[in-house]
Amino acid sequence: MILLGQAGCKKDFLQLDLGTTLPEEKVFADPLLTTRFADNAYNFMIDDYGRLQDTYKGTTGQLTDEATGVVISLAPIWAGNYLVANTEIASTYPRMYQGIRIVNTVLANIDKVPWSGSMFNPKLVRAQMLFLRAMFYFELIKRYGGVIIADRPFTPTEDIDLPRSSYQQTLDFILKDLKDAEDILKVESSLNYSPATDWDAGNFGRPTVGAVKALRARLLMLDASPLHNASGDPAKWAIAAAASKEIIDMSKYALQPDYNTLLNVDTSPEYIMIKVRAPRQMGGSSFPNDFVMSPGSGGAQGLLNPTQNHVDLYEAVKRNTSTGPIVSSAPINAAGSGYDPQNPYANRDPRFYANIIYHNMSWQGRQIQMYEGGSDFRIGTNTFTRTRYYCKKLWPEVYRAGATARSLINYIYFRYAEVLLNYAEAMNEANGPGVEVYQNINLVRARAGMPGLPAGLSKNDMRTRIQNERAVEFAFEDIRWWDIMRWKKGPELVSQTLTAMNVLRVGNGFSYSIVPVEAAYQRTAFQERQYLYPIPLTEVNKSKGILIQNPGW
C-alpha cells in the first residue's frame, strides 16, 4: 500500500506544482509554500464528466440506461468484467489515496508552520484539508464500501499493509471530518473568506459551509438507501432528510431560473460547489470535438449518445394554446398522455429540449438530420451516434466547425436542485408523500415550467416519480450511475435492453420506430457483486493477504 506513504516523491521531498519538489522542512517553514502544497490536493478530486478513457471520454452515465456510445474502455464494465483495468474502477482507488496522503501530510505539519504575520489563516487551511479528505473517502466508500482509513502520513519504513475498516467505521470517519471542517468554516475568516460571503472570486471552488453540508447530505442519502439499508430503516432516512433540511434552512441558495444554462455560467444562485474551468477548447483531442459533437457540425466523433430509454423518461405535456404554459403532464405511456409515436419530440418536458439533440431540431442554423444519409447519422460508422441522439447539455451551441467562440461547461459537485430532491426522497421514505415532499419536488419541476405532481400518490408511486425526476433533472451530470447503485436497481435499469430511434425518410416526411441498440453496446445481466467495485488486484496482491476483496470478486 505504498500510496498511503510517500508515493510519487522521494523521502522527505514534497511536490508543490507539476515538476516542482522541495524538502519537507523547507515547505513547512514557509506559509506560502505550505498553502501551495496543500492546494495540490485539489488536483486529485473527481472533476469532469468525461474521464473514463483518454482523460476526456466516457461518462458514468454511459454505464447506465442514460447513454451509450463507442467508448472502448467501457466494454469490460458493460460485460461485468470489473477486474480489467479501467480508469473508473482501477485508477480511482490510488488517485483518492494520493490526495489523502497530501492532506495527511499537511495536517501532520500544519502546527509547525510559522503562520504569524502571514496573510493565511491556518485554521481555514485545516478546514479545507478535512473537507478534501472527507470528499476523497466519500468517493471511495460509494465505490468500494469500507476501505483502509489513513489519518496520518506513513513513513517509507512503516508496515503499511493495513486491513480495511468496516463500512460504518469509514462512514463515521467521513462524518467526523465534515463536522470538524464545518466547525471551522462557520466561525473563521481571512482576507479572502468569511462565513457570510464565502470565498472571494479568486478562490471560488474551495469548500464552504454549504459544500460541507451538501457532501454530508449526499453521504447520508447513500447510507439510507437500499444498498446500505436493506431493512429500509426509516430512522436513517429521517437523518438524511434532516441533513438536506439544514441546507434549505440556510436560505442561501436558490434554483437558477434558466435550466438551459446551468452548466454554462460563471456563478449561479444554485451552485453550492463546482469545479472552476476555463472555456473548453474546440480542436483536436478535446471533450467537445472528439467526444460530444456530431461530425455533421464538424466534430471528429460524437460518442456520447443518449438512449431512447432515457428520452422516454421525459413526460408528455399539454397546453391550452401552442405558446401557453404547460397545464398538465404525464409519463408518455400513461393513458391520455397525448404522446404521438410518429411525432415523438412534440410537447415534452422542457428539459428534454435542454438536454437532447434530436432529429429535425433547429441547431446551429440548420436542421439536425438523423436519417441514413443525413448530416448527423451513418449506419456502420462509429464516429456518428448509435442512438440517433447527441447530448445537448454538454454541447453548447457555439461549438461547431469554423467557430471561434467558446463556452463554460462546468463540473458541478453540488447544486441546490439536488438538495431539494434529496429532501423529497428522504422524507417520502421516512414518512410517506406528505406536503413537504410535494413542495420540494414541485419546486424543481416548476423551474422547468412543469406542473406539480398529481395529488394522492402512494409512497411507492412517489418513489417512482422522484427517481424519474432525478433522471431527467440531473441528466449527464455524473449522478445517474450512483443513484442506480444506491437504489440497488441494477438488473432493472442497467441490464434493460438499450434502445434507439430509427428515423426513415418517407417522401417529404419521416417515420419513427424504436429499435434495439447494436449488441456491442448492450450490457450483460447485472450481478449482485457489481454494486461494489473490486479493490484493484495490484493492491490486494501486494497486501500479504491482509486486504480483503469485496464479495464476488
C-alpha positions as semicolon CSV with decimal commas, in nm:
position;residue;x (nm);y (nm);z (nm)
1;M;0,000;0,000;0,000
2;I;0,270;0,248;-0,097
3;L;0,005;0,506;-0,185
4;L;-0,052;0,562;0,184
5;G;0,314;0,654;0,219
6;Q;0,534;0,877;0,011
7;A;0,409;0,767;-0,331
8;G;0,549;0,961;-0,623
9;C;0,806;1,151;-0,413
10;K;1,149;1,086;-0,272
11;K;1,163;1,057;0,102
12;D;1,114;1,396;0,272
13;F;1,052;1,575;-0,060
14;L;0,713;1,723;-0,139
15;Q;0,561;1,822;-0,471
16;L;0,416;2,173;-0,486
17;D;0,327;2,202;-0,852
18;L;0,394;1,987;-1,156
19;G;0,770;1,941;-1,175
20;T;0,844;2,132;-0,854
21;T;0,963;1,948;-0,542
22;L;1,119;2,084;-0,225
23;P;1,242;1,932;0,101
24;E;0,966;1,887;0,356
25;E;1,132;2,104;0,618
26;K;1,154;2,392;0,370
27;V;0,789;2,360;0,267
28;F;0,659;2,373;0,623
29;A;0,891;2,658;0,717
30;D;0,703;2,888;0,479
31;P;0,327;2,964;0,492
32;L;0,311;3,031;0,118
33;L;0,484;2,705;0,027
34;T;0,261;2,520;0,271
35;T;-0,057;2,651;0,111
36;R;0,076;2,574;-0,236
37;F;0,146;2,217;-0,132
38;A;-0,196;2,193;0,032
39;D;-0,364;2,321;-0,284
40;N;-0,208;2,032;-0,474
41;A;-0,462;1,804;-0,305
42;Y;-0,740;1,961;-0,512
43;N;-0,582;1,807;-0,823
44;F;-0,689;1,460;-0,710
45;M;-1,061;1,534;-0,691
46;I;-1,300;1,385;-0,946
47;D;-1,353;1,690;-1,162
48;D;-1,504;1,619;-1,504
49;Y;-1,785;1,429;-1,674
50;G;-1,577;1,264;-1,945
51;R;-1,292;1,085;-1,772
52;L;-1,319;0,708;-1,825
53;Q;-1,098;0,699;-2,136
54;D;-0,821;0,926;-2,268
55;T;-0,892;1,174;-1,981
56;Y;-1,194;1,328;-2,160
57;K;-1,410;1,045;-2,299
58;G;-1,654;0,813;-2,126
59;T;-1,906;0,914;-1,859
60;T;-2,058;0,714;-1,577
61;G;-2,394;0,777;-1,745
62;Q;-2,270;0,552;-2,026
63;L;-2,264;0,266;-1,775
64;T;-2,640;0,305;-1,730
65;D;-2,962;0,344;-1,926
66;E;-2,879;0,713;-1,973
67;A;-2,640;0,685;-2,267
68;T;-2,413;0,459;-2,469
69;G;-2,154;0,511;-2,742
70;V;-1,834;0,382;-2,896
71;V;-1,604;0,409;-2,594
72;I;-1,377;0,104;-2,596
73;S;-1,276;0,118;-2,230
74;L;-1,638;0,084;-2,118
75;A;-1,694;-0,254;-2,284
76;P;-1,546;-0,461;-1,997
77;I;-1,770;-0,279;-1,747
78;W;-2,075;-0,336;-1,969
79;A;-1,981;-0,706;-1,961
80;G;-1,947;-0,703;-1,581
81;N;-1,572;-0,764;-1,602
82;Y;-1,456;-0,506;-1,349
83;L;-1,118;-0,669;-1,291
84;V;-0,994;-0,546;-1,628
85;A;-0,810;-0,220;-1,567
86;N;-1,032;0,085;-1,621
87;T;-0,988;0,444;-1,512
88;E;-1,313;0,447;-1,315
89;I;-1,254;0,123;-1,126
90;A;-0,879;0,070;-1,103
91;S;-0,745;0,425;-1,106
92;T;-0,989;0,598;-0,871
93;Y;-0,863;0,394;-0,575
94;P;-0,496;0,505;-0,592
95;R;-0,593;0,856;-0,701
96;M;-0,800;0,912;-0,387
97;Y;-0,521;0,783;-0,164
98;Q;-0,274;1,016;-0,333
99;G;-0,499;1,305;-0,237
100;I;-0,537;1,166;0,115
101;R;-0,159;1,143;0,152
102;I;-0,120;1,513;0,071
103;V;-0,397;1,605;0,315
104;N;-0,248;1,394;0,593
105;T;0,096;1,542;0,537
106;V;-0,043;1,894;0,570
107;L;-0,246;1,811;0,880
108;A;0,055;1,646;1,044
109;N;0,274;1,953;0,988
110;I;0,036;2,247;0,996
111;D;0,115;2,342;1,356
112;K;0,488;2,364;1,274
113;V;0,439;2,640;1,018
114;P;0,527;2,997;1,131
115;W;0,190;3,146;1,035
116;S;0,222;3,463;1,241
117;G;0,226;3,772;1,022
118;S;0,125;3,588;0,706
119;M;-0,194;3,651;0,507
120;F;-0,313;3,293;0,564
121;N;-0,543;3,160;0,834
122;P;-0,411;2,813;0,923
123;K;-0,749;2,708;1,058
124;L;-0,901;2,760;0,714
125;V;-0,620;2,555;0,559
126;R;-0,705;2,280;0,809
127;A;-1,075;2,302;0,722
128;Q;-1,003;2,264;0,352
129;M;-0,787;1,959;0,416
130;L;-1,055;1,797;0,633
131;F;-1,318;1,859;0,366
132;L;-1,098;1,719;0,091
133;R;-1,018;1,409;0,295
134;A;-1,391;1,360;0,350
135;M;-1,451;1,400;-0,023
136;F;-1,178;1,151;-0,113
137;Y;-1,317;0,897;0,132
138;F;-1,669;0,958;0,003
139;E;-1,552;0,872;-0,348
140;L;-1,402;0,553;-0,205
141;I;-1,693;0,445;0,013
142;K;-1,950;0,481;-0,263
143;R;-1,738;0,264;-0,493
144;Y;-1,577;0,011;-0,259
145;G;-1,761;0,022;0,074
146;G;-1,538;0,018;0,381
147;V;-1,174;0,097;0,300
148;I;-0,839;0,147;0,470
149;I;-0,855;0,456;0,690
150;A;-0,535;0,656;0,692
151;D;-0,545;0,956;0,924
152;R;-0,173;1,038;0,917
153;P;0,118;1,013;0,672
154;F;0,321;0,693;0,681
155;T;0,699;0,676;0,653
156;P;0,866;0,455;0,391
157;T;0,988;0,216;0,661
158;E;0,649;0,153;0,822
159;D;0,446;-0,162;0,759
160;I;0,151;-0,024;0,569
161;D;-0,022;-0,349;0,482
162;L;-0,334;-0,246;0,668
163;P;-0,679;-0,408;0,688
164;R;-0,992;-0,242;0,561
165;S;-1,213;-0,063;0,808
166;S;-1,581;-0,151;0,809
167;Y;-1,835;0,045;0,610
168;Q;-1,969;0,200;0,933
169;Q;-1,621;0,297;1,054
170;T;-1,549;0,461;0,720
171;L;-1,882;0,643;0,729
172;D;-1,818;0,770;1,081
173;F;-1,468;0,886;0,986
174;I;-1,605;1,094;0,699
175;L;-1,878;1,244;0,916
176;K;-1,622;1,347;1,179
177;D;-1,402;1,518;0,921
178;L;-1,705;1,704;0,790
179;K;-1,809;1,817;1,137
180;D;-1,458;1,938;1,216
181;A;-1,438;2,125;0,885
182;E;-1,778;2,286;0,934
183;D;-1,696;2,395;1,288
184;I;-1,403;2,592;1,148
185;L;-1,574;2,731;0,839
186;K;-1,867;2,861;1,045
187;V;-1,653;3,097;1,250
188;E;-1,315;3,165;1,088
189;S;-1,233;3,442;0,842
190;S;-0,940;3,560;0,632
191;L;-0,864;3,820;0,367
192;N;-1,049;3,609;0,109
193;Y;-1,307;3,416;0,314
194;S;-1,585;3,485;0,558
195;P;-1,872;3,259;0,670
196;A;-2,125;3,514;0,546
197;T;-1,987;3,571;0,195
198;D;-1,779;3,254;0,140
199;W;-1,463;3,274;-0,071
200;D;-1,387;3,568;-0,297
201;A;-1,392;3,530;-0,676
202;G;-1,028;3,429;-0,695
203;N;-1,087;3,135;-0,462
204;F;-1,422;3,014;-0,594
205;G;-1,439;2,634;-0,575
206;R;-1,297;2,593;-0,227
207;P;-1,523;2,432;0,034
208;T;-1,781;2,635;0,222
209;V;-2,028;2,558;0,498
210;G;-2,285;2,482;0,228
211;A;-2,048;2,243;0,049
212;V;-1,974;2,058;0,373
213;K;-2,346;2,021;0,440
214;A;-2,411;1,909;0,081
215;L;-2,145;1,638;0,097
216;R;-2,285;1,522;0,431
217;A;-2,635;1,511;0,286
218;R;-2,522;1,306;-0,013
219;L;-2,329;1,067;0,212
220;L;-2,632;1,016;0,436
221;M;-2,853;0,956;0,132
222;L;-2,614;0,677;0,036
223;D;-2,630;0,539;0,390
224;A;-3,011;0,546;0,398
225;S;-3,062;0,386;0,056
226;P;-3,119;0,013;-0,004
227;L;-2,751;-0,057;-0,078
228;H;-2,665;0,010;0,288
229;N;-3,012;0,000;0,445
230;A;-3,161;-0,331;0,339
231;S;-3,434;-0,316;0,602
232;G;-3,548;0,028;0,492
233;D;-3,497;0,169;0,843
234;P;-3,692;0,499;0,838
235;A;-3,463;0,645;1,104
236;K;-3,176;0,653;0,854
237;W;-3,398;0,830;0,603
238;A;-3,501;1,082;0,868
239;I;-3,134;1,158;0,940
240;A;-3,071;1,206;0,569
241;A;-3,373;1,433;0,539
242;A;-3,252;1,646;0,830
243;A;-2,912;1,690;0,662
244;S;-3,074;1,831;0,348
245;K;-3,314;2,045;0,551
246;E;-3,014;2,216;0,713
247;I;-2,912;2,344;0,370
248;I;-3,264;2,458;0,284
249;D;-3,285;2,642;0,615
250;M;-2,967;2,835;0,537
251;S;-3,181;3,036;0,289
252;K;-2,861;3,091;0,095
253;Y;-2,924;2,902;-0,229
254;A;-3,197;2,914;-0,492
255;L;-3,285;2,748;-0,820
256;Q;-3,138;2,925;-1,121
257;P;-3,434;3,048;-1,328
258;D;-3,291;2,918;-1,656
259;Y;-3,236;2,541;-1,657
260;N;-3,083;2,558;-2,005
261;T;-2,762;2,731;-1,895
262;L;-2,696;2,554;-1,565
263;L;-2,350;2,434;-1,669
264;N;-2,251;2,742;-1,866
265;V;-2,246;3,039;-1,627
266;D;-1,971;3,187;-1,412
267;T;-2,182;3,197;-1,099
268;S;-2,531;3,085;-1,010
269;P;-2,754;3,101;-0,702
270;E;-2,791;2,726;-0,750
271;Y;-2,420;2,644;-0,728
272;I;-2,310;2,509;-0,393
273;M;-1,974;2,387;-0,523
274;I;-1,839;2,350;-0,876
275;K;-1,509;2,286;-1,049
276;V;-1,391;2,618;-1,189
277;R;-1,285;2,568;-1,551
278;A;-1,175;2,788;-1,837
279;P;-1,389;2,769;-2,152
280;R;-1,334;2,438;-2,330
281;Q;-1,117;2,436;-2,638
282;M;-1,255;2,302;-2,964
283;G;-0,989;2,138;-3,177
284;G;-0,806;1,806;-3,179
285;S;-0,833;1,571;-2,884
286;S;-1,083;1,770;-2,681
287;F;-1,401;1,697;-2,491
288;P;-1,629;1,885;-2,737
289;N;-1,461;1,789;-3,065
290;D;-1,362;1,428;-3,001
291;F;-1,641;1,307;-2,774
292;V;-1,960;1,512;-2,776
293;M;-2,014;1,680;-3,114
294;S;-2,176;1,536;-3,424
295;P;-1,950;1,510;-3,729
296;G;-2,232;1,698;-3,903
297;S;-2,124;2,005;-3,705
298;G;-1,753;1,946;-3,760
299;G;-1,684;1,722;-3,463
300;A;-1,433;1,439;-3,500
301;Q;-1,672;1,191;-3,340
302;G;-1,990;1,206;-3,134
303;L;-1,957;0,924;-2,884
304;L;-2,189;1,039;-2,604
305;N;-2,525;0,910;-2,724
306;P;-2,839;0,939;-2,510
307;T;-3,056;0,629;-2,531
308;Q;-3,421;0,607;-2,623
309;N;-3,469;0,465;-2,273
310;H;-3,358;0,799;-2,132
311;V;-3,561;1,003;-2,382
312;D;-3,874;0,811;-2,282
313;L;-3,840;0,942;-1,925
314;Y;-3,936;1,296;-2,029
315;E;-4,309;1,343;-1,972
316;A;-4,559;1,443;-2,239
317;V;-4,716;1,783;-2,170
318;K;-5,033;1,969;-2,267
319;R;-5,102;2,339;-2,312
320;N;-5,427;2,526;-2,369
321;T;-5,259;2,720;-2,650
322;S;-4,947;2,645;-2,854
323;T;-4,744;2,908;-2,669
324;G;-4,921;2,897;-2,335
325;P;-4,793;2,748;-2,011
326;I;-4,800;2,374;-1,952
327;V;-5,123;2,283;-1,775
328;S;-5,077;1,908;-1,735
329;S;-4,823;1,634;-1,790
330;A;-4,794;1,257;-1,770
331;P;-4,548;0,977;-1,845
332;I;-4,562;0,905;-2,217
333;N;-4,705;0,556;-2,163
334;A;-4,993;0,680;-1,945
335;A;-5,342;0,669;-2,091
336;G;-5,439;1,008;-2,231
337;S;-5,085;1,149;-2,218
338;G;-5,116;1,276;-2,574
339;Y;-4,782;1,130;-2,677
340;D;-4,765;1,059;-3,051
341;P;-4,506;0,793;-3,151
342;Q;-4,493;0,944;-3,502
343;N;-4,435;1,293;-3,366
344;P;-4,228;1,190;-3,067
345;Y;-4,050;1,516;-2,994
346;A;-4,352;1,742;-2,975
347;N;-4,491;1,856;-2,640
348;R;-4,235;1,712;-2,400
349;D;-4,094;1,824;-2,067
350;P;-3,890;2,141;-2,147
351;R;-3,581;1,975;-2,004
352;F;-3,587;1,736;-2,299
353;Y;-3,514;2,029;-2,530
354;A;-3,235;2,147;-2,296
355;N;-3,065;1,808;-2,272
356;I;-3,109;1,624;-2,604
357;I;-3,014;1,679;-2,969
358;Y;-3,282;1,502;-3,175
359;H;-3,389;1,461;-3,536
360;N;-3,514;1,767;-3,722
361;M;-3,445;2,013;-3,442
362;S;-3,302;2,353;-3,533
363;W;-2,938;2,369;-3,432
364;Q;-2,656;2,599;-3,536
365;G;-2,860;2,743;-3,821
366;R;-2,956;2,407;-3,972
367;Q;-3,184;2,108;-3,913
368;I;-3,040;1,801;-3,744
369;Q;-3,058;1,501;-3,982
370;M;-3,069;1,163;-3,808
371;Y;-3,174;0,952;-4,107
372;E;-2,931;0,742;-4,310
373;G;-2,755;0,975;-4,550
374;G;-2,828;1,278;-4,333
375;S;-2,558;1,501;-4,190
376;D;-2,567;1,352;-3,841
377;F;-2,601;0,976;-3,887
378;R;-2,435;0,697;-4,083
379;I;-2,509;0,328;-4,048
380;G;-2,199;0,131;-3,956
381;T;-1,979;0,435;-3,896
382;N;-1,856;0,459;-3,539
383;T;-1,794;0,833;-3,545
384;F;-2,170;0,905;-3,554
385;T;-2,432;0,844;-3,287
386;R;-2,551;0,487;-3,225
387;T;-2,893;0,603;-3,099
388;R;-2,986;0,900;-3,326
389;Y;-2,933;1,138;-3,033
390;Y;-2,650;1,361;-2,913
391;C;-2,612;1,526;-2,573
392;K;-2,709;1,893;-2,584
393;K;-2,642;1,962;-2,215
394;L;-2,270;1,903;-2,267
395;W;-2,256;2,051;-2,618
396;P;-2,307;2,431;-2,612
397;E;-2,431;2,558;-2,946
398;V;-2,124;2,776;-3,007
399;Y;-1,914;2,465;-3,074
400;R;-1,916;2,398;-3,447
401;A;-1,677;2,386;-3,739
402;G;-1,503;2,714;-3,806
403;A;-1,636;2,893;-3,499
404;T;-1,400;3,061;-3,255
405;A;-1,647;3,121;-2,970
406;R;-1,605;2,906;-2,659
407;S;-1,823;2,824;-2,360
408;L;-1,800;2,713;-2,000
409;I;-1,902;2,355;-1,928
410;N;-1,876;2,347;-1,551
411;Y;-1,840;2,029;-1,348
412;I;-2,097;2,061;-1,072
413;Y;-2,023;1,894;-0,742
414;F;-2,340;2,011;-0,568
415;R;-2,634;2,226;-0,675
416;Y;-2,949;2,326;-0,493
417;A;-3,189;2,115;-0,701
418;E;-3,016;1,804;-0,564
419;V;-3,076;1,925;-0,209
420;L;-3,448;1,969;-0,278
421;L;-3,483;1,627;-0,441
422;N;-3,271;1,461;-0,173
423;Y;-3,503;1,607;0,088
424;A;-3,815;1,498;-0,101
425;E;-3,682;1,145;-0,145
426;A;-3,570;1,108;0,217
427;M;-3,895;1,247;0,357
428;N;-4,101;1,018;0,135
429;E;-3,906;0,715;0,255
430;A;-3,923;0,822;0,619
431;N;-4,283;0,941;0,640
432;G;-4,459;0,892;0,306
433;P;-4,563;1,154;0,048
434;G;-4,654;1,444;0,273
435;V;-4,682;1,813;0,196
436;E;-4,307;1,879;0,214
437;V;-4,234;1,601;-0,034
438;Y;-4,469;1,757;-0,288
439;Q;-4,344;2,108;-0,218
440;N;-3,980;2,029;-0,286
441;I;-4,015;1,813;-0,594
442;N;-4,265;2,059;-0,738
443;L;-4,020;2,347;-0,688
444;V;-3,774;2,168;-0,915
445;R;-4,044;2,089;-1,170
446;A;-4,180;2,444;-1,167
447;R;-3,840;2,591;-1,251
448;A;-3,855;2,395;-1,579
449;G;-4,214;2,503;-1,643
450;M;-4,359;2,166;-1,542
451;P;-4,681;2,135;-1,339
452;G;-4,687;1,979;-0,995
453;L;-4,725;1,607;-0,944
454;P;-5,081;1,475;-0,907
455;A;-5,219;1,462;-0,554
456;G;-5,282;1,134;-0,381
457;L;-4,974;0,940;-0,491
458;S;-4,882;0,639;-0,281
459;K;-4,538;0,613;-0,125
460;N;-4,430;0,369;-0,396
461;D;-4,571;0,586;-0,673
462;M;-4,398;0,892;-0,530
463;R;-4,072;0,700;-0,513
464;T;-4,106;0,619;-0,882
465;R;-4,178;0,981;-0,970
466;I;-3,884;1,110;-0,763
467;Q;-3,648;0,862;-0,925
468;N;-3,773;0,968;-1,268
469;E;-3,735;1,334;-1,173
470;R;-3,372;1,279;-1,076
471;A;-3,300;1,103;-1,406
472;V;-3,435;1,399;-1,603
473;E;-3,314;1,689;-1,386
474;F;-2,958;1,560;-1,346
475;A;-2,918;1,406;-1,691
476;F;-2,549;1,366;-1,788
477;E;-2,427;1,524;-1,461
478;D;-2,250;1,217;-1,320
479;I;-2,538;1,123;-1,090
480;R;-2,745;0,850;-1,259
481;W;-2,495;0,564;-1,207
482;W;-2,460;0,638;-0,837
483;D;-2,836;0,669;-0,792
484;I;-2,891;0,329;-0,952
485;M;-2,622;0,174;-0,734
486;R;-2,761;0,309;-0,407
487;W;-3,119;0,215;-0,508
488;K;-2,996;-0,137;-0,600
489;K;-3,178;-0,120;-0,932
490;G;-2,900;-0,261;-1,148
491;P;-3,094;-0,550;-1,304
492;E;-3,393;-0,329;-1,379
493;L;-3,211;-0,026;-1,520
494;V;-2,855;-0,120;-1,617
495;S;-2,940;-0,455;-1,775
496;Q;-3,250;-0,348;-1,964
497;T;-3,231;-0,357;-2,342
498;L;-3,096;-0,025;-2,461
499;T;-3,292;0,125;-2,746
500;A;-3,250;0,384;-3,020
501;M;-3,479;0,574;-3,254
502;N;-3,481;0,455;-3,613
503;V;-3,561;0,750;-3,842
504;L;-3,661;0,679;-4,202
505;R;-3,715;0,936;-4,471
506;V;-4,056;0,877;-4,631
507;G;-4,132;1,117;-4,915
508;N;-4,127;1,466;-4,767
509;G;-4,168;1,334;-4,414
510;F;-4,020;1,086;-4,168
511;S;-4,127;0,774;-3,984
512;Y;-4,008;0,677;-3,637
513;S;-3,966;0,337;-3,476
514;I;-3,784;0,225;-3,164
515;V;-3,516;-0,041;-3,221
516;P;-3,253;-0,206;-3,001
517;V;-2,906;-0,056;-2,994
518;E;-2,648;-0,284;-3,157
519;A;-2,539;-0,577;-2,945
520;A;-2,188;-0,436;-2,895
521;Y;-2,333;-0,154;-2,684
522;Q;-2,572;-0,358;-2,470
523;R;-2,492;-0,478;-2,116
524;T;-2,483;-0,828;-1,972
525;A;-2,706;-0,931;-1,683
526;F;-2,624;-0,721;-1,378
527;Q;-2,489;-0,922;-1,085
528;E;-2,511;-0,852;-0,713
529;R;-2,135;-0,816;-0,686
530;Q;-2,138;-0,516;-0,920
531;Y;-2,289;-0,285;-0,658
532;L;-1,938;-0,251;-0,511
533;Y;-1,625;-0,228;-0,722
534;P;-1,342;-0,473;-0,662
535;I;-1,037;-0,339;-0,484
536;P;-0,765;-0,320;-0,756
537;L;-0,587;-0,654;-0,774
538;T;-0,249;-0,484;-0,756
539;E;-0,339;-0,360;-0,409
540;V;-0,482;-0,693;-0,292
541;N;-0,190;-0,898;-0,424
542;K;0,078;-0,693;-0,251
543;S;-0,100;-0,679;0,086
544;K;0,014;-1,023;0,209
545;G;-0,346;-1,140;0,241
546;I;-0,447;-0,855;0,474
547;L;-0,656;-0,654;0,228
548;I;-0,980;-0,847;0,177
549;Q;-1,152;-0,826;-0,162
550;N;-1,518;-0,731;-0,199
551;P;-1,766;-1,022;-0,221
552;G;-1,790;-1,197;-0,556
553;W;-1,460;-1,065;-0,693
